[in-house]
């Protein structure tokens, strides 16, 4: 998007897929789409989850799509967000006038349910494949769980002691990061050696490199078997992964 802005192209139609990723109204992606879309007369934003957790996330999406829909955020917050001062800062404790949000949505929102599109879609068949972790994966996962529990206790203590919001958000990031590391471990321990984080590479990547069979991934081995079976039957395969680095494993 940033490169497109510099080119200043003459675009009549903008289509944004996975539009819920614009929920952060202060995010760089949101700002880039806003700047690009100001001169584009027709815009279509596509998403299966327009509201992921909180109504204010919807504001971020609409800010990029049509800034006039909800107006300034201060006005949106005054109408729809309930805050309570806790002695140090304002806590968001609830919402109001959600019916007005629904009315605004109705003017801009086109929803198609599964039943409406089922005639256009082939039957979906889901097959779950289960594999056992290696002893190394199980051992390292236990260590990560201990780190997660420790971080959770620290976060609970921060809430009890009314710690600054910045510290709380940082600890939430640690928790999410540890959970992502567990997911990566289950995919392939080799992901730790390819991490963009120097700390993860030095700490966990070194463990993977030095352990016997540390890079072994039962999940990846089974995936290869399935792909070979599908290709042998003259079918095509699309593989989705949460981690982009999996293509290098």
DONUTI-829338 format. One record per residue (C-alpha): x, y, z; residue number from 0. Coordinates in Angstrom, 1 decimal. Layout:
N
PT        x        y        z    nr
PT        X        Y        Z   NUM
...
***
This chain:
249
PT        x        y        z    nr
PT      0.0      0.0      0.0     0
PT      2.8      2.4      0.9     1
PT      4.4      1.9     -2.6     2
PT      1.1      2.4     -4.3     3
PT      0.7      5.7     -2.4     4
PT      4.0      7.0     -3.7     5
PT      3.0      6.1     -7.3     6
PT     -0.2      8.0     -6.8     7
PT     -2.1      5.8     -9.4     8
PT     -5.5      6.7    -10.8     9
PT     -7.6      4.0     -9.2    10
PT    -11.4      3.9     -9.5    11
PT    -12.0      0.8     -7.3    12
PT    -10.3     -0.4     -4.1    13
PT    -11.0     -3.9     -2.8    14
PT     -9.6     -4.7      0.7    15
PT     -9.7     -8.3      1.7    16
PT     -9.4     -9.3      5.4    17
PT    -10.6     -5.8      6.3    18
PT    -10.8     -6.6     10.0    19
PT     -7.1     -6.2     10.1    20
PT     -7.7     -2.4      9.9    21
PT     -9.4     -2.5     13.4    22
PT     -6.5     -0.5     14.9    23
PT     -7.4      3.0     14.0    24
PT     -3.9      4.2     14.7    25
PT     -2.1      1.4     12.9    26
PT      0.1      1.9      9.9    27
PT     -2.0     -0.3      7.7    28
PT     -5.1      1.6      8.6    29
PT     -3.4      4.9      8.0    30
PT     -2.1      3.8      4.6    31
PT     -5.5      2.6      3.4    32
PT     -7.1      5.9      4.6    33
PT     -4.6      7.9      2.6    34
PT     -4.9      5.8     -0.5    35
PT     -8.7      5.6     -0.4    36
PT     -9.4      9.4     -0.1    37
PT     -9.2      9.8     -3.9    38
PT    -10.9      6.5     -4.8    39
PT    -14.6      6.8     -5.5    40
PT    -15.6      3.1     -5.1    41
PT    -14.4      0.9     -2.2    42
PT    -15.3     -2.7     -1.2    43
PT    -14.1     -4.0      2.2    44
PT    -14.4     -7.8      2.6    45
PT    -14.2     -9.7      5.9    46
PT    -15.8    -12.7      7.6    47
PT    -15.3    -11.1     11.1    48
PT    -16.2     -7.3     11.0    49
PT    -16.2     -7.3     14.8    50
PT    -13.6     -9.5     16.4    51
PT    -14.0     -8.6     20.0    52
PT    -15.2     -5.0     20.7    53
PT    -17.5     -2.6     18.9    54
PT    -14.7      0.1     18.9    55
PT    -12.7     -2.2     16.5    56
PT    -15.5     -1.6     14.0    57
PT    -14.7      2.1     14.1    58
PT    -11.2      1.5     12.9    59
PT    -12.5     -0.4      9.8    60
PT    -15.0      2.3      9.0    61
PT    -12.4      5.0      9.5    62
PT    -10.5      3.5      6.6    63
PT    -13.6      2.7      4.5    64
PT    -15.8      5.8      5.1    65
PT    -14.6      8.2      7.7    66
PT    -17.9     10.0      7.6    67
PT    -19.9      7.0      8.8    68
PT    -19.1      7.4     12.5    69
PT    -17.4     10.8     12.5    70
PT    -14.6     11.6     14.8    71
PT    -13.6      9.0     17.4    72
PT    -14.2     11.4     20.3    73
PT    -17.9     11.6     19.2    74
PT    -18.1      7.9     18.7    75
PT    -16.7      7.3     22.2    76
PT    -19.0      9.8     23.7    77
PT    -22.1      8.1     22.2    78
PT    -21.2      4.4     22.5    79
PT    -18.4      3.8     25.0    80
PT    -18.8      3.8     28.8    81
PT    -15.7      4.7     30.8    82
PT    -15.1      4.6     34.5    83
PT    -12.2      6.4     36.2    84
PT    -10.3      4.1     38.5    85
PT     -8.1      6.7     40.2    86
PT     -5.3      6.6     37.6    87
PT     -6.9      6.2     34.2    88
PT    -10.3      5.5     32.5    89
PT    -11.4      1.9     32.2    90
PT    -13.7      0.8     29.4    91
PT    -16.5     -0.9     31.3    92
PT    -19.3     -1.2     28.7    93
PT    -21.2      0.1     25.7    94
PT    -24.4      1.9     24.9    95
PT    -26.7      2.8     22.0    96
PT    -25.6     -0.3     20.0    97
PT    -28.8      0.0     18.1    98
PT    -27.5      3.2     16.5    99
PT    -24.3      1.3     15.5   100
PT    -26.5     -1.3     13.9   101
PT    -28.4      1.3     12.0   102
PT    -25.2      2.8     10.6   103
PT    -24.0     -0.6      9.7   104
PT    -27.1     -1.3      7.7   105
PT    -26.4      1.6      5.4   106
PT    -22.9      0.3      4.5   107
PT    -23.0     -3.4      5.1   108
PT    -23.9     -6.3      2.8   109
PT    -24.0     -9.6      4.5   110
PT    -24.2    -13.0      2.9   111
PT    -24.9    -16.0      5.1   112
PT    -23.7    -19.6      4.5   113
PT    -27.2    -20.6      3.3   114
PT    -27.2    -17.8      0.7   115
PT    -23.9    -18.9     -0.8   116
PT    -24.1    -22.7     -0.3   117
PT    -25.4    -23.3     -3.8   118
PT    -22.2    -21.7     -5.1   119
PT    -19.8    -23.8     -2.9   120
PT    -18.8    -27.4     -3.2   121
PT    -19.3    -29.7     -0.2   122
PT    -16.7    -29.3      2.5   123
PT    -15.2    -32.4      4.0   124
PT    -13.1    -32.0      7.2   125
PT    -10.7    -34.7      8.3   126
PT     -8.7    -34.3     11.4   127
PT     -5.3    -35.9     11.6   128
PT     -3.7    -36.6     14.9   129
PT      0.0    -37.1     15.5   130
PT      2.0    -37.6     18.7   131
PT      4.6    -35.1     19.8   132
PT      8.2    -36.2     20.1   133
PT      9.7    -36.5     23.6   134
PT     11.7    -33.3     22.8   135
PT      8.6    -31.4     21.9   136
PT      6.8    -32.5     25.0   137
PT      9.7    -31.6     27.2   138
PT     10.1    -28.1     25.7   139
PT      6.4    -27.5     25.8   140
PT      6.4    -28.2     29.5   141
PT      9.1    -25.5     29.9   142
PT      7.0    -23.0     27.9   143
PT      3.9    -23.8     30.0   144
PT      5.9    -23.0     33.2   145
PT      6.9    -19.7     31.6   146
PT      3.3    -19.0     30.6   147
PT      2.1    -19.7     34.2   148
PT      4.8    -17.4     35.6   149
PT      3.8    -14.6     33.3   150
PT      0.1    -15.0     34.1   151
PT      0.8    -14.7     37.8   152
PT      2.8    -11.5     37.2   153
PT     -0.1    -10.1     35.1   154
PT     -2.6    -10.9     37.9   155
PT     -0.3     -9.1     40.3   156
PT     -0.2     -6.1     38.0   157
PT     -4.0     -5.9     38.0   158
PT     -4.2     -6.2     41.8   159
PT     -1.6     -3.4     42.2   160
PT     -3.1     -1.2     39.5   161
PT      0.1     -1.2     37.5   162
PT      0.4      1.3     34.6   163
PT     -1.5      0.2     31.5   164
PT      1.7      0.1     29.5   165
PT      3.2     -2.5     31.8   166
PT      0.0     -4.6     31.6   167
PT     -0.1     -4.5     27.8   168
PT      3.6     -5.5     27.7   169
PT      2.9     -8.5     29.9   170
PT     -0.1     -9.5     27.8   171
PT      2.4     -9.4     24.8   172
PT      4.6    -11.8     26.7   173
PT      1.7    -14.2     27.3   174
PT      0.7    -14.1     23.6   175
PT      4.3    -14.6     22.5   176
PT      4.7    -17.6     24.7   177
PT      1.4    -19.1     23.3   178
PT      2.6    -18.5     19.8   179
PT      5.9    -20.3     20.6   180
PT      3.9    -23.3     21.7   181
PT      2.0    -23.3     18.4   182
PT      5.3    -23.0     16.5   183
PT      6.8    -25.9     18.6   184
PT      3.9    -28.1     17.6   185
PT      4.3    -27.2     13.9   186
PT      8.1    -27.7     13.8   187
PT     10.8    -26.9     16.4   188
PT     13.0    -25.8     13.6   189
PT     10.9    -22.6     13.5   190
PT     12.8    -21.4     16.5   191
PT     16.1    -21.5     14.6   192
PT     14.4    -19.4     11.8   193
PT     12.8    -16.9     14.2   194
PT     13.2    -13.2     13.5   195
PT     13.8    -12.7     17.3   196
PT     17.4    -12.9     18.2   197
PT     16.4    -13.9     21.8   198
PT     14.3    -16.8     20.6   199
PT     17.0    -18.0     18.2   200
PT     19.7    -17.8     20.9   201
PT     17.6    -19.4     23.6   202
PT     15.3    -21.9     22.0   203
PT     17.0    -22.2     18.6   204
PT     20.2    -23.3     20.2   205
PT     18.3    -25.9     22.2   206
PT     16.7    -27.3     19.0   207
PT     20.1    -27.4     17.2   208
PT     21.9    -29.2     20.0   209
PT     19.2    -31.8     20.9   210
PT     19.2    -35.1     19.2   211
PT     16.2    -35.2     16.8   212
PT     15.3    -31.6     17.9   213
PT     14.2    -30.6     14.5   214
PT     11.9    -33.6     14.0   215
PT      8.3    -32.7     13.3   216
PT      5.6    -35.5     13.3   217
PT      3.1    -33.0     12.1   218
PT      5.2    -32.0      9.1   219
PT      6.1    -35.6      8.3   220
PT      2.4    -36.5      8.1   221
PT      1.7    -33.4      6.0   222
PT      4.2    -34.6      3.4   223
PT      2.6    -38.0      3.3   224
PT     -0.8    -36.5      2.8   225
PT      0.4    -34.2      0.0   226
PT      2.1    -37.0     -1.8   227
PT     -1.1    -39.1     -1.6   228
PT     -3.1    -36.2     -3.0   229
PT     -0.7    -35.4     -5.8   230
PT     -0.4    -39.1     -6.8   231
PT     -4.2    -39.0     -7.3   232
PT     -3.9    -36.0     -9.7   233
PT     -5.4    -33.4     -7.3   234
PT     -4.1    -30.0     -6.4   235
PT     -3.2    -28.9     -2.9   236
PT     -3.3    -25.5     -1.1   237
PT     -1.6    -25.4      2.3   238
PT     -2.3    -22.7      4.8   239
PT      0.1    -22.0      7.7   240
PT      0.0    -19.6     10.6   241
PT      3.7    -19.0     10.2   242
PT      5.2    -17.7      7.0   243
PT      8.6    -19.3      7.9   244
PT      7.1    -22.8      7.7   245
PT      7.8    -22.7      3.9   246
PT     11.5    -22.7      4.7   247
PT     11.4    -25.7      7.1   248
***
